Amino acid sequence: MAFVDSARSRHPRGSAPRPRKAPPEKPRLLLFNKPFDVLTQFAAADGRATLKDYIPVPGVYPAGRLDRDSEGLLLLTNDGRLQARIADPRHKLPKTYWVQVEGVAEEAQLAQLRRGVLLNDGPTRPAEVRQIAEPALWARQPPVRFRQHIPTCWLELVIREGRNRQVRRMTAAVGLPTLRLVRVAIGPWRLDDLQPGEWREVAAPAAEGGRLL
């Protein structure tokens, strides 16, 4: 009777055993209150403040962006599929902003935003917008520069796309230049009591068919 060397039968001569795959990393999701003048990147940026100055968690990256001169909620994750579902405009995840604008908003201007406005890269989708009382926010550093004798007001604006500097361009297009822009929610995630520069980790959502559950 012939005996078979089981080790050799599993690994033909000259081949090495295949290394075991590491178990998939558990998805993580961080909520961060990005301060004014902080870039949404970890790479060095000629002395400018970046996410590296605030978030010591390895392997996470932003799910979407927030302009240097904007403040508020930024989501970070280590999961590429989750990042795509949050950031990709095709999924129409609502983003809510509190916007301080120059001037007093008239109903006709709000109606324009609700219909969608024409920008240089095409018309926007309709936005949800309403005027709100001045929210209880932290003091911005440096402070907003106001023009003397020109009033301001606050709007809550919800959009479902993410073009470059879109909210600022939308309010300017209807004659209400943005002075301060704070993102307070992305989909089901809200800024709540996070202060500038603070972050917290929350449970990463499950997904089905590209939708967040």
LINKA-V797836 format. One record per backbone hydrogen bond with DSSP energy under -0.5 kcal/mol. CO is the residue of the C=O (numbers start at 1). NH is the residue of the N-H. Records with the same first field share a line. If there is no record, write none. Layout:
# LINKA-V797836
CO->NH ; NH
This chain:
# LINKA-V797836
4->6
5->9
6->10
7->11
10->12
12->15
28->78
29->202
30->76
31->200
32->34 ; 74
33->197
34->72
35->38
39->41 ; 51
41->51 ; 52
45->48
49->39
50->53
51->54 ; 55
54->56
56->58
57->60
61->77
62->64
67->70
68->37 ; 38
71->183
72->34
74->32
75->63
76->30
77->61
78->80
79->83
80->84
81->85
82->86
83->87
84->88
88->91
89->92
94->187
95->159
96->184 ; 185
97->99 ; 157
98->182
99->101 ; 155
100->179 ; 180
101->103 ; 153
103->105
106->109 ; 110
107->111
108->112
109->113
110->114
111->115
112->116
113->127
117->119 ; 124
119->122
122->119
127->129
128->158
130->156
132->154
135->137
144->146
146->148
147->150
149->151
151->103
153->101
154->132
155->99 ; 157
156->130
157->97
158->128
159->95
163->166
165->169
166->170
167->171
168->172
169->173
170->174
171->174 ; 176
172->175
177->102
180->100
181->71
182->98 ; 184
183->73
184->191
185->96
186->189
189->186
191->194
195->198
198->33
200->31
202->29
206->213
208->211
211->208
